[in-house]
Structures are given as C-alpha cells and as structure tokens.
Amino acid sequence: MEKTLEFESMEDLINIFGSCDQNIKILEEKYDISIVTREKGLIITGEDENTQNVLNIINKLIKKSKNGDTITKSDVIYMVNATED
C-alpha cells in the first residue's frame, strides 16, 4: 500500500523528521515501511496495516507540531508503543 501525505508547512515536515531524520528512521524500522519526501509531503509505502499505523502516528505528530511543540524521539517512541496497545 502507498499513502501520500501533504504538509502545509515545511517547518512541520522538518520537525517531524527530527535530527538526522531519527524520528522517521524509528518508524521505518519498527513498521518495515519506506518513507520518502516529495516536495512538501511524504510517500509511505509498506504493508497495509503498517502503512496505516504510520500514517496515524504522523497525523498525531503533525497536530503536536502545529501546537508549537518540538517533536522528540521520545514522542515518536511513545506513539509507537501506544499504537501497539
């Protein structure tokens, strides 16, 4: 399955990727998916359930970013663990 997600601002995209893309790498490794950037968006590719889980997590991270919060590695790990419950 392939999902495309557009961002309203580059700041949100940069915030979600994290330092040296660490946040995206966590999601790619945990869910065995691929995330690539295209202009102001992402393309998420992988198994249906994993792709949907990552899409849900990224949407939550976008909301957090829009509230002015810096996205940390801990935020991503917390959301991954919450998705597993």
C-alpha positions as CSV (number, residue, x, y, z in Angstrom):
1,M,0.0,0.0,0.0
2,E,1.2,3.5,-0.7
3,K,-0.1,6.6,1.0
4,T,0.7,10.2,0.3
5,L,0.6,12.9,3.0
6,E,0.9,16.6,2.2
7,F,2.2,19.2,4.7
8,E,1.0,22.7,4.9
9,S,4.4,23.9,6.2
10,M,8.0,22.8,5.7
11,E,8.6,23.5,9.4
12,D,6.2,20.7,10.4
13,L,7.9,18.3,8.0
14,I,11.3,19.2,9.4
15,N,10.1,19.0,12.9
16,I,8.6,15.5,12.4
17,F,11.7,14.2,10.7
18,G,13.8,15.1,13.7
19,S,17.6,15.5,14.0
20,C,19.3,13.5,11.2
21,D,15.9,12.0,10.3
22,Q,15.9,10.0,13.5
23,N,12.1,10.1,14.0
24,I,11.4,8.8,10.5
25,K,14.0,6.1,10.9
26,I,12.3,4.8,14.0
27,L,9.0,4.4,12.2
28,E,10.7,2.8,9.1
29,E,12.5,0.2,11.3
30,K,9.6,-0.5,13.6
31,Y,7.0,-0.9,10.9
32,D,9.1,-2.2,8.0
33,I,7.9,0.6,5.7
34,S,9.6,3.2,3.5
35,I,9.1,6.9,3.9
36,V,10.3,9.3,1.2
37,T,9.9,13.0,0.8
38,R,8.3,14.7,-2.2
39,E,8.3,18.5,-2.3
40,K,6.0,19.3,0.7
41,G,4.9,15.8,1.5
42,L,5.7,12.2,2.3
43,I,5.1,8.9,0.5
44,I,4.7,6.0,2.9
45,T,5.0,2.5,1.4
46,G,4.5,-0.9,3.1
47,E,2.1,-3.5,4.2
48,D,-1.5,-2.1,4.6
49,E,-1.7,-2.2,8.4
50,N,1.8,-0.9,9.0
51,T,1.3,2.0,6.5
52,Q,-2.0,2.9,8.2
53,N,-0.4,2.8,11.6
54,V,2.4,5.1,10.5
55,L,0.0,7.5,8.8
56,N,-2.0,7.7,12.1
57,I,1.2,8.4,14.1
58,I,2.4,11.0,11.7
59,N,-1.0,12.8,11.8
60,K,-0.7,12.9,15.6
61,L,2.8,14.3,15.3
62,I,1.5,17.0,12.8
63,K,-1.1,18.1,15.4
64,K,1.6,18.3,18.1
65,S,3.9,20.2,15.8
66,K,1.1,22.7,14.9
67,N,0.7,23.4,18.6
68,G,4.3,24.6,18.6
69,D,5.9,21.6,20.2
70,T,9.2,20.2,19.1
71,I,8.9,16.5,18.1
72,T,11.4,14.4,20.0
73,K,12.5,10.8,19.7
74,S,10.6,10.1,22.9
75,D,7.4,11.4,21.4
76,V,7.7,9.0,18.5
77,I,8.5,6.0,20.7
78,Y,5.6,6.8,23.0
79,M,3.2,6.9,20.0
80,V,4.6,3.7,18.6
81,N,4.1,2.0,21.9
82,A,0.6,3.4,22.2
83,T,-0.3,2.1,18.8
84,E,0.7,-1.4,19.8
85,D,-1.7,-1.5,22.8
